[in-house]
């Protein structure tokens, strides 16, 4: 066995033992003992985002730390389930290992002739996932997309699933036209003053933008994270420039803020 694999196994066993000790009703940590699957679940989402953030910043030492926090959530949930005799960590790892082997017959099975055929690999992957959904009695092209996903990401996945069965525009120009159409409908509802209708149309606009990102092979969540980062960076630069003049954004009118904003943009480009 590779030394790194042996080390990983040793440390994983240590983590599992630590979690068991933390959950001990008599000698463990009161907070850990009180947790349930529902109370712990939000932490997994939070930790996953922190992993993504560290990777995006290429902060590799932080990434290792954040991945550990995410792994802890898997161990934590598995320990709670084991106490209730539902499943244990071994079952979790067994299932994902079996799934990876099942979904990669071109590596572990008899389909090695398509190892380098990206189109065939994608079709095979989707076929395997569809078979798994059917076994779970999930029917329909949109079945199995979690409701808890961030709305923008779920919109992209919904549109992608629909596209697989032919519900899609023939080219990207159709999606761009749809974005313009939805924007016009938003403008119409702004003029009407109907708040409920406006919310509905803004939702349609966001959905169409997510579809555009998908059609361009872009992750809409990643696009928005990048835009958030850019806005944060530029706004903080605006604050810094104003501070040099003894001002704050709240003390400036829109024209002044826009002028400083454009100056920051020019400095970035240069």
N, C-alpha and C positions, 0 to 999 in steps of 0.2 A: 504494500500500500504506500502511496505517495506520502512523504512526511507531512506536507501541508494538510492533506486530507485527514491524517491521523490527529494532527493538532486541532483541526476544526472540530472533529468528533469529540475530542477530549473537552474542549471549551464549551461545546454545545451541551454535553452531559453536565458540566459544571453549572451552566446557566439554568438548566432544567431543575437541578437539585436546589439551587438558590431560590427559584420561584416556589418550589414545594415548601421550602422552609418559611418563606415570606407568607405563604397561605396557611401555615399551620395555625389552627384555631387557638392553641394554647401558648405557643412560643413565637408566633409570627408577628408581622406588622399589622396593627389594627386596621390601617387604611386598606392594605392589600386584601385582608380577609373579608372586608365589607364589600368589595367590588363584585359586580355581576357582569355577564356578557354585554348587557346594554350600557352599563356605565363606563366600561373600558373601551367599547367600540369607537367612540369619537377620537380617542387618542391615536388609533391606527391611521385614521384619515390625516390627522395633524402631522404625525410622524412621516407619512408618505410625502406630504408636501414639503417637509423640511429636507427630506432626501433629495427631492427634485430641485429644490432651491440650491443646496450645496453643490449638486452636479452642475447646474447651470452656471454657477460662479466658479466652477472648476476648483473648489476648495476640497481637495481630496482627503485631507486629514479629517475635516468635518464630515465628509461623506461617510467615512468608515464609522465615525461616531453615530451619525444619524441612522445608518443602516442597522447598527446595533440596537438603537431605540426601536426601530421598526420590527426587528426580529423579536425583541422582548414582547411586543404586542401579540405575536403569534404564540409564543411560549405561554404568555399569561392566559390567553383565551383557551389554549389547549389544556392547561392545568385546571381551569375552572370546569371545563367539559369532562375531564378525567374524574374529578371529584363527584360529578353527577352521573358517572358511568355512561356518558354519551359517546365520547371518543377520546383519544389521547394524542400526544405529539407524534408518536410513531405512526398512527393512522393518517395524520395530516401529511407527513413526509412520504408515506407509502403511496398515498393517492396522487400527490403531485408528481412523484417519480414515475408511477404507472402511466399517468396522463402524458408526460413528456415522451415516454417511449412509444406510446400509442399514436401520438401526433407526429412522430418523426420516423415513419417506416423507411424513409430514404436513408436513415442513419442506422437504425436498429433492426430493420426488417428486410423485406424482399423488394422494396421499391427504390433501390439504389440507382436505377437507371435514370431517375429524374432528379438526382442530387443537385444538378446545376441548372435545372429548368425552373426559373422563378415563377413563371405563370402556372406550371403544373404543381409546384410546391404550394402556391397560394390556394389553388383549387382544392388540393388534397387537404390542406389545413382547415379550410372552411367546411369541407365535407365531413371531416372528423368532428368538428365542433357542432355541426348540425345533427349528426348522429347522437352526440352526447345530449343535446337539447331535447331530442325526441325521447331518449331514455328517461329524461326528467319530466316527460309529458309537457314540454314547452312547445307549443305549436304556433306557427306564424312567423313571418320574416323578422318581426321586431321582438320576438320572445327572448327573454333572458337578459335584456339590457337593464342594468340596475337603476331603479328610480333615484337612488342616493348619489349617483354621479353628479358632478358639477353640471349645471344646466347646459352650458355651452358645449362641453364634451359630449353630453348625452345627445344633444341635437346633431352633432357630427356623426355619432354612431347610428342614430336613427336614420339619417339620410343615407349613410353608407349601406346599411342593411337593405333599405328600400331600393337602392341603386342595383344591388345584386340580383334583384328579380325584375330589373328593367324599368323601374320607376325613377328615371333620371333624365336630365337634358342631354341631347346628343353631343354638345360641346360646351366649353366653359362660357361662351358668349351668352348662352341661355341663362346661366346662373347669374351673370353680371346684369342681364336685363331684368331678372327677377329681383335683384337687390334694388335696382332703380325703381321698379314698380312698387315694392314695399315701402321705399322711402317716400314716394309720392303719396301713398296712402297714409303714412304717418303725418305728413304735412297737411293733408286734408282733415285729419282728425284733430290736429292742433287748432285749425281754423274753426272746427265745429264746437270745440269745447267739451266734447264727450270724453270724460276721463276713462271710463270703462273700455270704450272703443279704442282710445289711444293706447292703453296698456296692451290690448290685444294686437294692435298693429305694430307696436314697438317689438313685441315678442316675435311676430312674423318677420320683422326686419332682422332681428338677431339670428333667427333660425336660418334665414337665407344667407346671411354673412357666414355662419358656420358651415353651410353647404358650399359656399364659394371656397372657403379655406380647404375643405375636404377635397373638392374638385382640383385644387391646385397642389394637392399632396402636402398640405400644411396642417399642423395641429392647431386648432383655434385657441385652445388653452395656452399653448406656448406663444402664439402670436399676441394674445392679450397680456400675458405675463411680461413679454418683451416691451409692449406698449406701456404697461404700468411702470416698469423699471425706467423707461425713457422719460416718462412724465415726472416721476419722482426726482430723477437726476436733474432735469431741466428746472423744475420748480425750486429745488433747493439751491440751484445756481442763481435763480432770480432773487431768492431771499438773500443770498450772499452779496450780490451786486447792490441791492437796495440797502443792505446793512452798511456798506461802505459809505453810503450817503446819509446814514442816520435815519433810514426809513424802514417801514415794514409794509408788506403787501396791503394790509388793512388801511394804511394811510394813503394809498395811491388809487387813482381812478383807473377804469378799464383801459383807457388809451395808454396810460403810463405803463401799466403791467404788460400790455401787449407789445409795447416798444421794447421793454427789457427782455421779454420772452423771445422776440425775434433776434435780439442781440445775442442771447445765449445760443440760439440755433446757428447763427452765423459763426460764432466762436467754435462750436462743435464741428461744423463743416470745414473750417479752416485748419 
